[in-house]
């Protein structure tokens, strides 16, 4: 199956649109340090719950985040490790254009690995949720 040019362009536009808002970039940075609930993001960003939910929906439609329920809470996690390489390239382009910017969270390398885990960091294979004894799996995906 091949994609026509319009569908490829639409997917690219959706991806770049999802990262074109400062609040969504900050959500990506926060999720880079570990999974979070909407209530956690609203507290950290100082935004309304409906606004954060809208931003997460945009990031989800772009294929960057995935929700997973746990009890009565829903946690959101980044699912595209390739995002870090793209943000690293964007940092390089911005620096070359004379507008350096840090788009990745501190300590996250271009390949998505954490250089120095901190207290809020999620160790790969583990979820940031209250009962850390629960299995860290997603349907069809090994962690």
C-alpha positions in Angstrom: 0.0 0.0 0.0 1.4 3.4 -1.0 0.4 6.7 0.4 -0.4 9.6 -1.9 1.3 12.9 -1.6 -1.6 14.6 0.1 -1.8 12.0 2.9 1.9 12.2 3.5 1.7 16.0 3.6 -1.3 15.9 5.9 0.6 13.6 8.3 3.6 15.9 8.3 1.5 19.0 8.9 -0.3 17.2 11.8 3.1 16.3 13.3 4.6 19.8 13.1 1.3 21.4 14.2 1.3 19.2 17.3 4.7 20.7 18.2 3.9 24.3 17.2 2.5 25.3 20.5 4.6 26.3 23.5 2.3 24.4 25.9 2.5 21.2 23.9 6.3 21.5 23.7 6.3 21.8 27.5 4.0 18.8 27.8 6.5 16.8 25.6 9.3 17.9 27.9 7.4 16.9 31.0 6.4 13.5 29.5 10.1 13.0 28.6 10.8 12.9 32.3 8.0 10.4 32.9 4.4 9.5 32.5 1.8 11.9 34.0 -1.9 12.3 34.5 -3.8 15.3 33.2 -4.1 16.6 36.8 -0.3 16.5 37.2 0.1 18.4 33.9 -2.5 21.0 34.9 -0.7 21.6 38.1 2.8 21.8 36.5 1.7 24.0 33.6 -0.9 26.2 35.4 -3.4 25.6 32.6 -7.1 24.5 32.8 -7.9 20.8 32.6 -9.8 21.3 29.4 -6.8 23.1 27.8 -4.3 20.3 28.8 -6.8 17.7 27.6 -7.0 19.5 24.2 -3.2 19.6 23.9 -2.9 15.9 24.8 -5.5 15.1 22.2 -3.5 17.0 19.5 -0.3 15.1 20.5 -2.2 11.8 20.5 -3.6 12.4 17.0 -0.1 13.1 15.8 0.9 9.7 17.2 3.3 11.1 19.9 1.5 10.2 23.1 -0.7 7.3 24.3 -3.1 7.2 27.2 -3.3 4.2 29.5 -5.8 3.8 32.3 -4.7 2.6 35.7 -7.5 2.4 38.2 -9.5 5.6 38.1 -6.6 7.5 36.6 -5.3 7.8 33.1 -1.6 8.3 32.5 -0.1 9.7 29.3 3.3 8.6 27.9 5.4 9.5 24.9 5.5 6.6 22.5 7.8 7.8 19.7 11.5 7.7 20.8 12.3 9.1 17.3 10.9 12.4 18.6 14.1 13.2 20.5 16.2 12.9 17.3 13.8 15.3 15.6 13.9 17.8 18.4 17.7 17.5 18.5 17.9 18.3 14.8 15.5 21.3 15.4 17.8 22.5 18.1 20.7 22.4 15.7 18.7 24.3 13.0 17.7 26.9 15.5 21.3 27.3 16.7 22.6 27.6 13.2 20.0 30.3 12.5 21.1 32.3 15.5 18.2 31.4 17.8 19.4 28.6 20.1 16.7 26.8 22.0 16.5 23.7 24.2 13.6 21.6 23.1 14.4 18.3 24.9 14.2 17.9 28.6 17.4 18.2 30.5 19.3 14.9 30.6 17.5 13.4 27.6 19.8 12.4 24.8 18.9 12.5 21.1 18.1 8.7 21.2 15.7 9.2 24.1 17.9 7.8 26.8 18.3 9.6 30.1 21.9 10.7 30.7 21.3 11.2 34.5 18.1 9.8 35.9 16.5 12.1 38.5 13.9 11.6 41.1 11.0 12.1 38.6 12.5 10.1 35.8 10.9 6.8 34.7 13.3 4.0 34.3 12.7 2.3 30.9 10.4 -0.6 31.4 8.7 1.0 34.4 5.6 3.2 34.6 5.3 6.3 36.8 2.2 5.2 38.7 1.4 4.6 42.4 1.7 0.8 42.4 5.1 0.2 40.9 4.7 -3.5 41.6 2.1 -3.7 38.8 3.4 -5.1 35.4 4.8 -2.4 33.1 3.3 -3.5 29.8 1.2 -2.1 27.1 -1.0 -4.4 25.0 1.2 -5.8 22.2 4.3 -4.0 23.4 7.1 -5.2 25.7 8.7 -2.6 28.0 
